């Protein structure tokens, strides 16, 4: 038969009870038909169990959702928690050095030690009965509790929310809090995020003529305090990496506008910016569209500075080279006659010709043969860069001999004429 035992709020109808490694089998111990049964032995065993229940009661009076009480109440769960999991818990009590949570069928949670200190501000705003997320630090400690971290849970949940925003392609409004030469600093739900220069829209891109990093930083600092609309394009929680893009949003709108155009078309525009790598042009009939003319597409000849060809405010025509991912690439030289088509008629290998030194680089020197055609004399003709600069000077004119012509590759190789 089952023996009814009650202590405080704990009531049992049991044949046996397990405490630690010991098992007390009441049914076997107390059989009313047994000749060996006596009132004394019954009282002795009940007294032992009574003491055990007193220990249980005193240990759980403030922890009514402890693993042991859950076991006694017959609570079981097929859920297996592991370190790092997020769980929802109801605050049972805030003690001086710990907080206890009811995690439902999975058991009872506790926040204590360093995690209790880290969660101090969070716990101040919680009252018994409130629900909050916790991150599993230990799925079962020595006392059978599930150890939790409220601080880490908040961060992990925020990462999960941001990941969901990224997957949905949601637009987020952020406030710029800082800048470095590589981009802008901001935050999303308390997590630090970075907006690279390359991911800025054309309106906010720093237009610095010589590419000076100090000047770029000065331009970026002007955006501190402003609000920008961005999308998350990359996140890695373990590395605390969160990258956002303004260009992605503009790019989507741009794709619709650029749907009216195709590669090969000639468009009118206004030069809106000049940088060391090229020039920007806004379409005359669609000012929202801004394309890039790379320095190599400004002219058939080699140029050092785009300002040699264009300046801000110039009205020009350009040909669309490519439309890709909401960006448009243009060419100015495509609308100019190609002077290299005349090279086979004008120059021959072995010809001796006067040329002007226009530029040095590690490979040699560029020589202007006429206003549109340049040749190259390799540094190996001199032995070293230093010796090359000793024999020919920048801006000087010298007699050269054409060694090789590859008009299709726009190359003329020169040698210095020997006297």
Order of alpha helices (4+ residues) and beta strands (2+ residues): beta-beta-beta-beta-alpha-alpha-alpha-beta-beta-beta-alpha-alpha-beta-beta-alpha-beta-beta-beta-beta-alpha-beta-beta-alpha-beta-beta-beta-beta-beta-alpha-beta-beta-beta-alpha-beta-beta
